[in-house]
Structures are given as structure tokens and as C-alpha cells.
């Protein structure tokens, strides 16, 4: 029989509690739309050995006050190291805290992202990879709405293994 250790029980309890912040009501018939958004992402961060690395990719998310999504970025320090970051993200728009009646996904946000990152040294990324790690971090950013369907974002982030980074993106909401 499989036994859960105390650490796994605490982790499971924390995950269940974190998922409880997302309201799920079957009878909620509000006419407020839920955002589905997609955007290209351009970032820089310390993914290189001695230089800043630059990356480009795409992000996809769903939600208005709390968004869930995916982000994929290919990084290169232009000399030696290349990496591919595959992140799951959970984003909370802080406007919800001081304007709970609004459903606009704009303004200040905080985002947790985590997932695998694959590294290649002086070569292209190959599967299966010889070197990989788990990437995790927090992002603080601002979303500017440009009409009903478009937006622009600026963000800074910190975490592991990149320590610090920043980025810009612009995209479309459906």
C-alpha cells in the first residue's frame, strides 16, 4: 500500500487550498465575458553563463480575474547557452482586490509560473535533453488595454534558474 508522507500531504493540502480561490459556480449566468488571450513574448534574463540571454515565444491564457495559461520561450545568450522554457502560469489581476465588481483583466498583475526548462550548451536543443531543470518564479506586470480586443504588457520577474528578467508583449483578447 502506498503511504503519503507528511510533506506530500502538506503539498496536496496547499494545492487544494490554492485552487479554492478560483470561483466555479454552475449557476453563474453573468454576461461578463471570460478572456482568452494570446500574445508573442519578448524577454531578457540571466539564462546565460556570462551574458544576458534574450528570448522570444508565445503565451496563451484564459480567465478574467484569475488567469491560467501556458508560456513557451526559446532563450539564447548569443554565444554558448540555449534554453527552452515551458511554463504553466497562474495570474491574479490585483484590480480585483480594490474593484471587485470589475471583470476587466487590466492593470497590475502578479503571476506565478513554473515548469521545465531544457538547456543546450554550444548546440541546438535536442530531445531527450542531457541537461534540464525546473523553472519557477514570480512576475509583476501591468496590462494596458488598447480597445476591446488588444493589449500591451510590461513585466519584471524573478526566480530560478534565471534570477531576474524582464519582458514586453502585446496580444489579442477573444
N, C-alpha and C positions, 0 to 999 in steps of 0.2 A: 504494500500500500504506500502511496506517495504521501509524504508529510510536507506541509508548508512550514518553513522556518519563520521565526518572528520577523525577520527583515522582509520577507516576501509578503507576510500578512499586512505589515505596515504599508508597504508599497501598494498593495492591492486596495487597501482602505483609502490611501491618498488619491489613487486614480479614480475610484468611485466617487469620492468627495469632489474632486475637480470636475468631473463630468456633470455633477449636480448643479453647476452654475449655469448650464445651458437649459433654458426652459423648453420643454417639449409637451405641448398640450394638443390633444387631438381635436378638441372642440374650438380651438382658437381660429376664428373666421375673419381675422383682421384683413383689411385690404392693403396693408403695408407690404410692399414687395421685399423679397429677400434678394440680396445682391449675389450674383455670380460674377466674378471678376477675373480677368486675365491680363497679364502685363509682362513686357520684357523687363529684365532687371539688369542693371549695370552696377557693379560693386568693386571696391578695392579693400584689401585687408592684408594681414600679415600671414599669408599662407606660404610664402617663400622662405628659403633659408636665410637669405641676407637682404632681400629686396621686398618691396610691396608686391603683392600679386593683384592682378586685375581679372575680373570675371564678368561673364555675361550668361544670361539664362532666361528662364521664364518662371512666373509664379501664377498659380491658379487657386482661387479661394471661393468659399461660399459662406454667407452669413451677413447680417446687418450690424448687430451689436457685438456679437462674438462671431468671429470668422474662423473656419477650419480650412486648411488647404495644403498644397504641395509647392515646393520650390526646388528647382534644379539649376545649379550654376556650375559652369566649367571655369576653372581658375588657371592662370599661368603667371609665373613671375618673370616671364620673358627670357629666362636663362636656363634654369635647371628643373624646377619642380612644376608639375601639372597636377591638378586635382579635380575631382568631380564630386560635388556635394549634392546629396539628395535629402532634402529636409521635409518633415511634416511640420506644419505650423498651426498655432492657436493664437489668435489675435483678439484683443479686447480694446474696443474703442472707448477711450476714457470720457468722451462726451456723454456716455450713458450714465456716468456717476453724477454729473451735475445737471443733466437734462434727460431724465428717464423717459419722458414722453416722446422724445425724438427717435426716429429709426434711421436717421442719416448716418451712414458709415463714413464720417469725415472727421477731421481734426486730429488731435493727439491720440496715438495708439501705443500699446505695449504688446509685444509679441514674443512668445516662446517658440523656438524652433529647434528641432533635433532630428538626427538621422545619420546614416553612414556617410563617410567621406573616403574616397579612394584616391591614393597617391601614385604618381609615377615619377621616377627620377631620370631625367635626360632621355625620356622616350614618351610615346603616346600611352594613353590609358588602355590597359588590356583587361579582359575578363577571362578567368578569375584574376583578381589583383593580388600582387605579392604583399602590398602594404595598404592597410586601411585603419580607420579609427572611427569613433563615434563623435559626431559634432553636436554640440549643444550650446545654446546661447539665448540671450535676451536682446530684443531690438526695441528702440524707442524711436518713433517716427511721427510724421504728420502727413495726413492725406488732404490734398486740396481738390475739391470738386470743380470740374470745368464743364458746367452744364449738367444735363441729366445723365449722360452716358459716359463721360470721360473724366479721368482724374490724373493727378501727378502726385508722387510721393518722394519724400526725402527721409532718410533714416540713418541712425548710427547703431552699431551693435557691438556686443562684447560676448566672449565665450571661449570655448575650447574647440579645436586647436588653434584658432586664428587670433586669439587675444582681443583684437579690436578691428572694426571695419566700418565702412560707410557706403551708402549707395543711393541711387536715383532710379526711379521707374515711372512710367506713365502707361496707362492702360484704359481698358473699356469695361464698363459695368453693364450687365444684362438684367 
